[in-house]
Every structure is written in structure tokens, then in C-alpha cells.
Amino acid sequence: MKVLPKVLPINELKNTANISRLCKESNQPIIITKNGYSDMIMMSVQVYEELLIKLQVANKINESLKDIPAIKSELFFFKMKSKYRE
């Protein structure tokens, strides 16, 4: 089950110790609103670093997919049937 993100109004940023604790405990980004609209995101350094690592891995995977030569589906299925036909 996915946890809904925490949403706080910008005026709660005055209590920095509480916000710091909340960022570390929630282990997910916190949405800060201004005048009822999303304005910014706050997160712990740990969550930020994990997010960066995930983005880097996704970029590497996408880059590597470009290196795979395109094979027409008919040729692929023909080769698979030839190789694994019972």
C-alpha cells in the first residue's frame, strides 16, 4: 500500500526542529503549500540521495537500451521457433 505524501502549509516552516524531525521520520518528500497550492518540496538528505541514485540508474538503463540493435519481430520469432521448437 502506497503512503500518501505529507502536505504542510508554508507557515509551519517556522518550527524548524519539528520540520527537520518530520523530514527524517517520514522518509519521503513533504509537499509545502502556499495559499493552498503546492509550492515546494522538502525532504531529508537520505531521501534526496536515494532519489538521485534511482534517476541515475534509470538514465543508465535508458542509455543502454539504445545500444540494443533493433530486430524485426518476424525475424526474432522465426529464430526463437527454430531454436526452441519441440
C-alpha positions, 0 to 999 in steps of 0.5 A, spaced: 500 500 500 502 506 497 503 512 503 500 518 501 505 524 501 505 529 507 502 536 505 504 542 510 502 549 509 508 554 508 507 557 515 509 551 519 516 552 516 517 556 522 518 550 527 524 548 524 526 542 529 519 539 528 520 540 520 527 537 520 524 531 525 518 530 520 523 530 514 527 524 517 521 520 520 517 520 514 522 518 509 519 521 503 518 528 500 513 533 504 509 537 499 509 545 502 503 549 500 502 556 499 495 559 499 493 552 498 497 550 492 503 546 492 509 550 492 515 546 494 518 540 496 522 538 502 525 532 504 531 529 508 538 528 505 537 520 505 531 521 501 534 526 496 540 521 495 536 515 494 532 519 489 538 521 485 541 514 485 534 511 482 534 517 476 541 515 475 540 508 474 534 509 470 538 514 465 543 508 465 538 503 463 535 508 458 542 509 455 543 502 454 537 500 451 539 504 445 545 500 444 540 494 443 540 493 435 533 493 433 530 486 430 524 485 426 519 481 430 518 476 424 525 475 424 526 474 432 520 469 432 522 465 426 529 464 430 526 463 437 521 457 433 527 454 430 531 454 436 526 452 441 521 448 437 519 441 440 
